[in-house]
Amino acid sequence: MRDLAETVDRAFAAALYAQDDAGLDTGASLLVADQGGWPGVGRELLARGEAYVRQGWERGWQPADVLRLVRRDLDERHLRITGDLIAAEARRYARLPARWGAAEVWWTGDEEYADRLAQRERADRFTLATAFLEVLRLLIRLPSIEPVGPLPGDPADALAEHAHIEPRMLGRIRALLAKAEATNFPEEAEALSAKAQELMARHTVDEALLAASGKGPAQVPGACRIGVEPPYEEAKAVLLDAVATANRCRAVWNSGFEFSTVVGFESDLEAVELLYTSLLVQGTAAMTRAEAAQRSGGRKRTKTFRQSFLLAYASRLGHRLAETAEHTATEAPDNLPALVARDVAVTSRAEEMFPRTTTTRLRGATDHAGWEDGTAAADRAHMGGRQKPLPR
């Protein structure tokens, strides 16, 4: 056992801490040199990988964040291996935090993992050892980022109270947005999305009033991360910011790691996730239809068309969502103090998490037709119910 541990130590020293890839071959060769010891090597790699995964959690990362980074920098095999390590680490806990999303262990025992992995991947041991080392190298290089929730096993997580969107209402919202995404009729999509946003906004008001009266559970703002991935990540970040602001949350974009951190009360975070995902689906579908119309007119459209389309779509929806939020808040002036208190708590939490932020200069929209079509698509998808379109 000591020889195996020493071999793995030597492989790690060669492969994980070098600044280039030269040591990967050396490390992988050391791991597969003793063909009879492959099951033990797999068990040892799994155990050490679990420790590196836990180290990532302690630095503020969550499973979706790590998988997003692996997908960007490596490939599908590495993604599956990373999922295995996350599942192996997660099995230690009786309960996982919300949004943790770890897969289950699919192999029977850790001694069998290496052989089962080779069967699943249909790859030789050297290839698998190299892929494993590449995953571990990424994990140990994860920097510290702002934590957005408790770690697995944290006793405070079991005691925390969160006011989620009521299940029946959540089902209605999801059904409305699913229909809005499926229809090819803009007016129907608008009506369905507007109704979903209305349900979200009224739930926020009700929850704020309960908290102000002391009848609801004591709550504090939390946070979650939402992926903002290429292509057209700038336009997606603008759209997410608009949805977050309309739902009384704050969004901070990290372009380097392809996510935005959204700060707010739990039910509002749920609303942001649902609405942003739906509007992004609707916007992408509208962009595809607009491109087809452009091509049918004999005009070739490029990446600049799509970039301009989505920027216009996001910008326009920002105005529409802000208009809707203001309308809902002012329907009953007596509700305003409770909503203001909620806004102050969210702003304070966001400033505590991100005391220093910078402003990003977006790439301009250079395709006029793309901007016009994106604006029109946003008018069709707006959340404002019966409000008239804003002047262009």
N, C-alpha and C positions, 0 to 999 in steps of 0.2 A: 504493500500500500504506500510505503514511504517512497519507493522508487517511482511509482506512478505519479504521486504528488510532485516529486522533483522534476519529472519529465514535463508535466504540465507547467510547472513554474518556469522551466527553461523555454518552453514554447511561447509562453506569455511574454517573457522578457524579450524574446526575439521579435515577436509580432505586434504586440499591443502598444508599446511605448516608443517605437521608432517613428520618425516624422515622415517616412516614405513607406512604400509597399515592399521594399526589398526583403524585409524580415518575414513576410507572410509565408513564403514558400518554405523558409527554414522552420518556422513554427509548425506549419502543417506537416512537414516531413517528420518532425520529432513526434507528433501526435500519432502518426500512423505507422511508425517504424516497427512496432511490435504488433503484428497482425492479431495475435491471440489476446492482446490486451485492449482491443477496440471497445468491448462493452464497458470495461472499467473507465476508459477514456471518456466515453459518452456520459457515464454517470458523473464523473468529475467535472466535465464541462457544464453539465446541467446544474450541478450544485453551485459552481462558481458564477454561472450566469444568473442564477436566482439572486445571489448577493449583489451583483452589479445592477440588476433590475431594482432591487430595494434601494440601492444607493441613488438611482435615478429618481425614485419617488421622494426620497428625503431631500433632493435638490429641487423639488417643485414640479416634477414631470408626472404626467398621468399616462395610462396605456395608449389612448388615442393620439397623444402628442408624439410619443416615441414611434408608434407605427407610422405616423405621417412622415416623420423624419427619415425613417428607414425606407419608406416607399419612394421618397424623393432622391435619396443618395445611393441606394443599393438596388436590389431587384426583388422579384416575387419570392424566390427561395429564401432570401434573407428575411423577408417579411414573415414567412411561415415559421422560421426558426425563432424570430423575436416573439411571435405569438406563443410558441411553446414555452419560452422562458417566462413570459408573463403569466401563463397558466400555471406553471410549476410554482412560481412564487406566490400566486394568489391562493393556492390550495392550503396554505398555512393558516388561513383565516376563516373563522366561522361566518363572518359578515364582511362585505366589501362596501365602501362608500358609494353613494349615488354617482351615476355616470362612469363608474369604473370600467365596466364592460370587458372584463377578462374572459377569455375562452376557458373551456374545461380541458383537463388533462385527458388525452386520447390514448396514451400508451398505458400498459398494465403496470409495469414496474420500471424503475429507473435503470436497472441493469439491462433491460430490453430496449431502452430508448434508442441507442446508437444503431442497432440493427433495424429497428422499426423505421427510424429516420431514413436509412439507406433505401429501404423498400419504398417508402412514400416518395422520396425524391428521385429514385431511379438514378442514383449518382454514385460514383466511387468514393472511397473514404477520404482520399486526399482533397477532392472537391468539397466535400462536406466539412472537413476540418478547416479548410480555407474560409468557407462561408461563415462558419461559426466564429472564427477569429475576427473576421470583419465586423460581425455583429457586436461582439464583445468590445472591440476597439471603439465602435461608435458609442456604446453605452458608457464606457469609462470617460469619454470625452464630453459628455453632456455637461453644460455649464449650469449653474444655479439660476433658476427663474422664480418669479413670484408664485408662491403656492396659492391654489384656488380652493382648497378644501382639505379635510382631514386625511391622514394616511390610513391604509388598512390596519386594523387592530387598534386604532386610537379610541380609547374609552369615551372621549367626548363626542365621537360621531354617533354612538348608540344613544346618547342623551339629548342630542340636538333635535329641536322641533322645527319642521318646515311646513309652511302652508302651501301645499301643492294645488294646482287647478283641480277642482272636483272631478272625479273620474267621468261622470256622465257628461259634464260640460266639455271636458277634454275630448271625449269621443265625438261630440257634436262638432267641435272645432276642427278636428282632424278630418272628419267626413266632409265638411264644407270645403276645406282646402284641397282635399283629394279630388273632389268634383271640379273645383276651379282649375286644377292642373290638367284634368282629363278633357275638358270641353274645348272645342275649336271656335266657340262663339264668344268674342270679347265681352259682350254685354252680360252674358251669363257668368263668366269668370269674375267680372267686376262685382256683380251682386253677391256671389258666393263669398268672395274674399272680404267684401265690406261687412257682411254679416259675421264672419269669423272674427274680424278685428273688433267689431262692436262687442261681441261676447268677451273678448280678452280685456278690452278697456273697462267694461262694466265690472268684471271680476276684480280688477285692480282697485277700482273705487270702493267696492264692497269690502275688500280686504283691508284697505287703508282705514275705513270707518270703524271696522271691528277692532283694529289695533289701537286706534285713538280712544275708543270707549273702554278699552281694557278687557273686552270680552273674547278677543281672539288670542291665540298663543303668542307669547313674547318672541319677536323675531329680530334678526339683524340681517343686513344685506350680505349676500354671498357672492360667488363668482363662478363662471364656467368658461371654458375655452371652446371656440368654434373655428373649425378649419377654414382658412381663406387661401385657397391654393390656385396656382396658375392653371390655365391661362386667364388673363384679364383680372388679376388679383386686386388691382387698384380699384376697379369698378365694383368688385364684390365687397371690398372693405368699405367703400362709400355706402353701398346698399345696406350692409350690416349695421353700420353706424346709424343710418336713418331709422332702421327698424328698432334698434336698441333705444334710441332717444325717444321715439314715439311711445315706447312701452316703459318709460321712466327708468331706463338703465343707462349705463355708460360703457362705451366700447373703446378699447385701446388696441391698436393693430401692431403686431410684431411681424414685419415683413420678412425678417430673416428666418423665422421658424414657421411661417405660413399659418398663423392663427391670430385671432383677435380674442382678447380677454374681455368678457362682458360682466359688468358688476351690477347687481340688482337684487331684489327680493326673489325668492325661489320661483314663485308662480309667474313672475314677470320674465325671468330667465327662460322658463319653459315656453312662454308665449313668443319670445324672441327667436328661439330655436325653430319653432314650428313655422312662424311667419316668414322668417328669412329663407328657410329651405324652400317653402312654397313659392315665394316671389322669385327666387333664383331659377326654379324650374320653369315658371311662367315666362320669365324674361328670356331664358335660353330658347324656349319653344318659339316665342315671338321673333327672336333674332333669326332663327332658322327659316321661318316663314318669310321674313323680310328679305333675307338673302335670296330665297327662291324667286320672289317677285322681281328683285333687281336683275337676276340672271335671265328671267323670262323677257325682260325689256332690253336684253342685249348688253347689259352693263356688268362687267366683271367686278366682283367685290372681294376684298382682301382682309387681312388682319386689321387694317386700320378701320375698315367699316365695322367690324365686330367690336373693336375697342371703343369706337365712338358711340355705337349703339348702346352698349352696356353702361358707359359713363352717363349718357343722356338718360337712360332708363333709371339708373340709381339716383341721379341728381333730381330728376322730376319726382320720383317717388318720395324723396326726402321732403320736398315741399308738401306733397299730398298727405304724407303721414303726419307731419307737424300740424297741418291744418286740422286733420281729424282728431289728433290728441287734444288740441286746444278747444275744439268744439265739444268734445266729451267732458273735459274738465270744467267748462263754464256752464254746462247744462244746469247744474245745481251749485250755486256759489257757496252754499254752506259746506260743501265737501272740500273746498280749496285748502283750508288749514291742514286737514289730514294728509292731503296729497303733497303739500309743501313740506311737511315734516318727513314724509317718505323720500322726497327728492333730496332734502338736506342729508339724510342718513346715507343715501346712495353716493352722493357727491363726496361726503367725508370719507367713506370707505374707499372710493376710487382714488382719492388723493393720498390716502394712507398707503395703498398698494403701489401707486405710481406717482411718487413725489416729483419725478422729473420725466416729462414727456416732450417730444418734439413734433413739429408740424411737417408733414410730408408734402412735397410739391408733386402733384400728379402730372403724368404725361398728358398733353393736350389732346382733345378730340379734333382730329384733322379731316375727318370725312363728313361733309355736310349732310349727305343722304343718310349716313348712319346715325348722326345726331337727330335728324328729323324723325326717322323711323323709331328710334329708341324713345324719343319724347312721346310720340303717339302711342307706343306700346305701354308706357307708364300711365298715360291718361286712361287707357282702357283697364289697367290693372289696379288703379288707385283705390285706397281704402276709405275714401271720404264719403261713401254713401251717395247722397243726392247733391253734393256740392258741385258747382260748375267748374270746368277746367280752369286752371290758372292761366293768366295771360303769358304768352311766350316771350 
